[in-house]
């Protein structure tokens, strides 16, 4: 919510490419964005048929904006860009949202190159927003991730701050930089003090 409000408000973004949608809950990207800017256009991407079923049923745009859903895998950026281009004008700035997805992509699938490919298609003035679980902040999160891995087909790669920062190579980091997610523009002292083993940041594509 904080990231989307910043992007629509201060940054003036009106187009969002949200990859790794997950099951819709409350305060989804299009709801937050269109509450600030009703003409916002959002494309959600996921490769889970259950997620897409829920998304198509629950995530509907207002009249001024647009909302679409693409069934595609993060590892296939060309397909994502081709399908998203039906709704998003890539000649204008876009916010690429990768919130809680990159840990599901192992290094063997080179997520850094995928992000680079996606960013290369975006116009100057576009933004990249990332949240990423880590073992840097609280070592107990490594054990927690291992427990989750035993209960899920998907395995998690916890990356340290230096590796998460690599996703932002060539971008201008927006204040406060790459920080613990609870400390990224918190709206209260209680929120800032909340325990959170995730890095968060937003970078801007200048050229």
N, C-alpha and C positions, 0 to 999 in steps of 0.2 A: 504493500500500500504506500509506504513512504517513498519507494523508488518511483512508482508510477505517478504519484502526485508531483514529485520533483520534475519528472520528465515532461509531463503535460503542462505544469505550471511554469516553473522557472526556465526550463529548457525549450518549451514551446513545441514539443513533439506531438504529432497527430497520427503517427503510424507505428504500430507495434507488431513485432514478429516474436511470439511467445512459444518457445520450443520446450517440450516436456511439460505439457499442460497439467497432467494429473487429473484426478477426479475433481470436478468442480465443487467448490465449497461456497464460502461467502467472500465478498470483496474481491472478485476475480478481476483480472487486468482490464477487461473492457468496462466493467462497472465503475471502477475507480477512475479510469481515463475519461469515460464519457460523462461522469459526474462533474469533471472539471471542464472538459472540452467535448461537447456532444457530437462533434463531427469526427471524432477519433475513429480510426479504422484498425481493426485488430485481426490478426491471423494466428490461430492456435495450431500447434503441431504436436502430434503424438502418434505412436505406433501401436498403442494398446486399444484393441477394439472395444473393450468395456469403457475406457475413458472417452473414446469418440462417441459412443452411444449416449453416455451421460451428457457430453458436451453439446451435441446437436439438439438434445432435448431441453437443456437448461440454460445454455448460454446464447441469449438472443440480443441483438443490437437494438438501439433506439432508431428512430427514423433518420436522423441526421447523419449517423455514422454507418459503420459496416462491421460485420463479424463473420469470420469464416473458419473452417476447420480442415486441416490437411492431414491425411493419413500417410505419414512418412517417418523414416528413421533419421535420427540426428546424423548418422554416418553417411547419409546421402544428401549432402547440401545442394547439389544441382537440382534434384527433384523438389526439395523444399522451396528453393528460389523460384523455380518454374511455376509451381502451383500457387505460391504466395503472390506471385506477380499478377494474378488475376484480380487481386483486391488491393494490393499495395503498389504504389508508384515508386519504384526504386530510384527514380531521378530526384526524389525528395528525401529528406532525412527520415530515418527509421530507428526505433529503439529495438535492439536485439536483446530479448530477455532469456537468460539461461539461468534460471533459479532452481537450484536443487536437482540438476540433471547431470552435470559434468562428472560427478563422482561415480555415475553408473557406466561411464565410458572408460575402459582401461587404456593404459598408455599404449598397448599393442595396437589399438585402433586409432591412435594419433589424434586425440581430440583437439590438440593445438592447431593442427593443419586444417581441421574442419572449421574451427572458429575463424581462422585466417581466411579461408575460402568464403565464408559467409560475410565477413567484414569487407572483403574486396568488392563485393557486389553492392555495398551500401554507399549512398552519397555522402560527401563531406558534410559534417554537422550531425551525423548519425551517432548513436550511443550504444555501448555494450554494458549490460547489467548482469552481474554474476553473484550468486551466493554458492558457497562450496564448503562442505564439511571438512574438518581438519582434525589432526591429532596434536597440533601445535599448542592449542589453548588449554585443553584438558586431556591429559593422557588417557583418562578413563573412556573417552569417546572411541578410542581404537578398539578396546575390548567390547564396547557396545555395538560397534559396527560389525565386529566378528560374529557376535551373537545373531544379529540381524541376517547376516549372510547365511547362517545355517538354516534360516527359516524362509529363505527367498531364493528364487532362481537367479535373480540379479545380484551381482557382487559389487561391493563398493570399493573405490579407490580414494582413500583420504589423502589429500595433497596439502603440503605445507604452504606457508605464505609465499615463499619464493616461487613455487611452481604455479600457484594460482595467479600470481602477478604476471607470469609469462603470457597468459591469455590476453593481457592488456598491452602487450608490446606494440609500440608505435602509436598508442592512444594517449590523450591528455587526461589524466585522472582528475575527477571532480572531487572537491573537498567533501569529506575528510580523508579521501584516499581509500586504500584497501585496509579495512579495519574489521574488528569483530562485529558481526551483524547487529547486535544490540546497540552498538555505538555508532552506527551509520545514521546520522541525523535523527537521533532519538527525540521523541515528542514529550518525554518526561524523564525525570531522574530515575524513577522506578524502571522504566523501559531500558534505560542505559545500563542499569545495574543487573539486568536479567542475565542469567548464565546462558551462553550460546557458543557452541563449538563449531562455528561457521565463519568463514571470511566473507566479506561483502564489499562490493565496489562498483562504481560506474565510471566508464571511460568514454571520452569523446573522440571521434574520428575527425581530425582537423583537415587532412587532405586526402 
